[in-house]
């Protein structure tokens, strides 16, 4: 009998909350309060930021986020260790900032004093560092690595994890993504004129950029028949521009069509699209055009970034995690914006507080700088 690949457990923290119950309740209500819990200063002006309501204890903030997510699935982790040999359990994590925020503080001290602090380590800047942290905490000894392709990082990991299982390399994989607050990234997006000083407003005529955020989402992926399935992943690389998306949507269209083909589904079988939906002028015009080209204007869509912020390397995993919760608890996340739909955006069906639908299959988009695109489909 063919055995599908399932996402059987989820550890998840984001601006919406630090437990499944809290996240579901706040997502259902379109609660944006987590975007204003902490307001970092950019160019001497506070900006909205999707902060996670946990304290910092570890050397790096991304470790705290991972630990909070990992603690939610401790029983499942223990069961994995009893069911499989350590070298048959892999770890694949998407990330982009890791310890840049902490390293920046140390470098600022060095600029002031001429010496790096004694506790500074170059390992803080290694992209492998969050994966190494999970290896240490879990004892898993299978293949372990970090994928870093900017904002598509933790969408692409799902294909990697699926391959490890289907090719017989692993029996289970801990898969997901993490990124924490990084002032370097905040200032970088500000330099690109892509950062909004107001609450992000995706698909609006008045949209003017992104809000950043932090978060961590960790799934246990195994073979199985019962549960929410990892149905398909599509990827493309259009390399249109270093930072701007192809305005024709060609790369996004290719990514979504590839995911549908990989999943063996037609567009009509997708109940909800969790958009990349950054709130920038270029992304939203492109993505609405791409969605309309593949799905028309009937499929429910929403950007969840007004609720969580754009979590960069963790964005794909955060999107999949919210979609997993929608399928499991059967609710629709509303699209939060000012209601003035962009005249430069193609027609799509944005979800509202009143939207009702059985959610069985969800497609999640993650589009990155350089045209690195990924679409993930999960479902029953």
Secondary structure, DSSP 8 states (H G I E B T S, - for coil): ----EEEEEEEEEBTTBSSHHHHHHHHHHT--GGGGSS--EETTEE--EE--S----SSSHHHHHHHHHHHHTHHHHHHHHHHS-GGGEEEEEE-S-TTHHHHHHHHHHHHHHSS--TT--GGGG-TTHHHHHHHHHH---S-EEEE--GGGHHHHHHHHHHHHHHTTS-SEEEEEEEE---HHHHHHHHHTT-B-SS---TTBTT---B-EE-EEEEEEEEE-SSSEEEEEEEEEE----SSS--TT-HHHHHHHHHHHHHHT--GGG--EEEE-----HHHHHHHHHHHHHHHTT-SEEEE-HHHH-B-GGGHHHHHHHHHHHHHHHT------S-S-B-TTS---EE--TT------EEEEEEEEGGGEEEEEEEE-
